């Protein structure tokens, strides 16, 4: 009986090793995350990178700097400690698991989304018109999560969702918030 259990553990371990080797060779990895429905990206030595130029997500689920240190959400956008937004990307480069938001003079679509506290979030922002927009949160604890997009451009930013609550976001271009470019992130 003991030999059968040992054999079962060995076979199970080999199966896991085969999957890990496959993922390492292909560079395509996805891990389950109830907050975003799964986080996808290309495997690097620091973690998964959802889009070129964006911060990686370590195997622990923590968004990290290129040096592998956890990012800070309460610092200036684009500082070395902040989560980094991607270079402009095409629609086909947006991971299926990303939360996709389009902003235009009509507002954000969708204007509300829900994530799980602490979960890694890949947020893609697209300008749906011929204007520049800047996605930003009102809460200073999320000051580092800011994305600027040019006309018809898409960028992605990864970050770990903060604690439970509701967080207002808006377009930081003068006059845009006043015309209704406002939304809400709900963290459960």
N, C-alpha and C positions, 0 to 999 in steps of 0.2 A: 504494500500500500504506500509506504514512504517513497519507494522508487518511482511510482506513478506520479505522485505529487511533484517530486523533483523534476521528472521528465516534463511535466506540464509547465513548470516555471521556466525551464530551459527553452522549450518550444515557444512560449509566450515572449520571452526575452529576445529570441532570434527574430520573431515577427516584428517586434517594436524596432529592433535595430535595422531591419530591412526598410521599414517605412522612413526612419530617420535618414538613412543613407540616400533613399530616393529623393526626399525633400531637399537634402543638402546638394545633391547633384543637379536637380532641376532649378533650384533657387526659388521655387514657388511654395509659399507656406501660408497656411491659414489656421488661426486658432479660434476656438469658440469664445464668444463674448456676448452675453445677453444684452448688453447695452447697445451694441451696434450690429448684432447679428453675425459677428465674425470679423476679424481684422485681417486684411490681406496685404501682401506686399512681397517685395523681393528681399531675400535673406542677404544680410551683410554681416560683417564681423561684429557690429554693434547691435543688430536687431533687424526687424522688418522695416523696410522703407516703402511706404504706400505710394509715393510719387517722387520723381527726381527732385532732389534738393530739400525735401522735407525731413524732419527729425525722425530717427528710427524709434521703433518700439521694441524694447528688450523682451526676452522670453518671460520675464516676470510680469509683463503687461505695462511696465512703466515707460512713458515717453522719455527719451534721453537725448542728450546733446551728442554731437559727433564724437566727443571724447568718452561717451558712455555714462556721463553723470545725469541724474534725474533733472529734467527741466524745471524751471520755476515759472509759475503762472502770474506772479505779482510783480514782475519786472517790466522794464520798457520793451515794447515789441521789437523784434529783430536783434536784441542784445544777445551776446553769446550764451546766456543762461536760459533764454526764452525758446519755446518751441518754434521751429523754423518752417515758414510756409514754403511750398514747392515753387519751382519755376513754373511759368505758364504751361498748362497741360491740355491735351486734347480730350474730348469727351470719352474716347476709347481708353484713355489712360486712368480714368477714375475707377478705383476699385468698386466692385459691386456692393461691398459692405459700407462704403462711405455714405455719410449723410449729405445729400445733395441739396444745396440751396441756391436759388437763382434770385438775384436782386435787380430791380429795374425801377423806373419812376413810379411804377404801380405798387412797389413794396417788395417784401421778401416772400418767396414761394418755395416751401411752406414757411409760414411765419411762426410756427411752433414746432418743436421737436422734443423728444424725450430720450434721455440716456440714463445709464446706471451709474451711481456714484463710484468714483475711482476707476471706471472702465476707460480703456483707450478709445478715443473718438477720432475718426478721420473725417474731417469736415471739409467738403468741397464747396467753394463759393464761385458762382458764375455771374458775370455781368450779362444780363439778358437784353441790354440795349446798347446804344452807342455812347454811353457815359462811363466815367470812372466811378467806382464805389469802394468804400472802406468799411468792412465788417468789423465791429468792435463791441465788446460787452461794457455795460455801465458799471458793473461791480469792479472795484479796483483789485479784488483778489484774482481777477481774470484779465488784467491789463495787458499781459503778454500775448493773449490770443487775439490777434488782429490780422486781417488779410486785406490787402489792396489789390483790386483787379481793374485792368483797363477795359475799354469797350470790347464786348463779346469775348472776354478772356475768362479762363478758369484757373484757379489755384486751389491747393489743398493744404490744410494745416492739421497736424495731429496734436492731441493734448489729452490728458487724463481728466475726466469729468470731476468737478469739485464735489463738495458735500451736498446732501439733499437740500432741495429748495428750488426757487425759480429765479432765473437770471435773464435780465432784459438785454437784448442786443439791438444794434442800430447801425445805420450808415453814418459814418463820421464826416462825410463831405458836407460842408456848410449848406444848409437848407434842405438836405435830403431827409433828415429825421423829422423835420416839421411837416413834410408832405406825406409822411406815413411809412417811411422805410424803417420799421421797428418790428421786433419779434421777441420770442421768449423761448429759452431753453429750460425744460423741466428736468430736474435731476431726482431720480427715485432711489 
